[in-house]
Amino acid sequence: MRHNPEVLTEVKRRKLRARRLMMVAALVCALVALGLGAFELHAEGLNQFLYRAPGVGASK
């Protein structure tokens, strides 16, 4: 079965756009996580960040 080259080009274009979108989304998530970590380090200091009391931050 032969496919129309225009259809294949459109499929490739959509896949490339989806890949770019996912890369941007992953980058945004990583930057948010790094930003929050940097904020915590700045606000509390390295010792508070590394040496917490047992159970601090645990969910119920």
C-alpha positions in Angstrom: 0.0 0.0 0.0 1.4 3.3 -1.0 0.9 6.5 1.0 0.5 10.0 -0.4 3.8 11.9 0.2 1.8 14.9 1.4 0.2 12.9 4.1 3.5 11.5 5.3 4.9 15.0 5.4 2.0 16.2 7.5 2.4 13.2 9.9 6.1 14.0 10.2 5.4 17.7 10.8 2.8 16.9 13.6 5.2 14.4 15.2 8.0 17.0 15.2 5.7 19.6 16.6 4.6 17.2 19.4 8.2 16.3 20.2 9.1 20.0 20.5 6.1 20.7 22.7 7.0 17.8 25.0 10.6 19.0 25.2 9.5 22.5 26.1 7.1 21.2 28.7 9.8 19.0 30.3 12.2 22.0 30.3 9.6 24.2 32.0 9.0 21.5 34.7 12.7 21.2 35.3 13.1 24.9 35.6 10.2 25.2 38.0 11.7 22.4 40.2 15.2 24.0 40.1 13.6 27.4 41.0 11.7 26.0 43.9 14.8 24.2 45.2 16.9 27.4 44.9 14.2 29.4 46.7 14.2 26.9 49.6 18.0 26.9 49.8 18.0 30.7 49.9 15.2 31.0 52.4 16.2 28.3 54.8 19.9 27.7 54.2 21.8 24.5 53.3 21.9 23.0 56.8 18.1 23.3 57.2 17.6 21.8 53.7 19.9 18.8 54.4 19.4 18.1 58.1 15.7 18.1 58.8 14.0 16.6 61.8 12.5 13.1 61.2 9.0 13.3 59.7 9.3 16.9 58.5 7.6 17.2 55.2 5.8 13.8 55.5 2.3 13.5 54.2 -0.5 12.3 56.4 
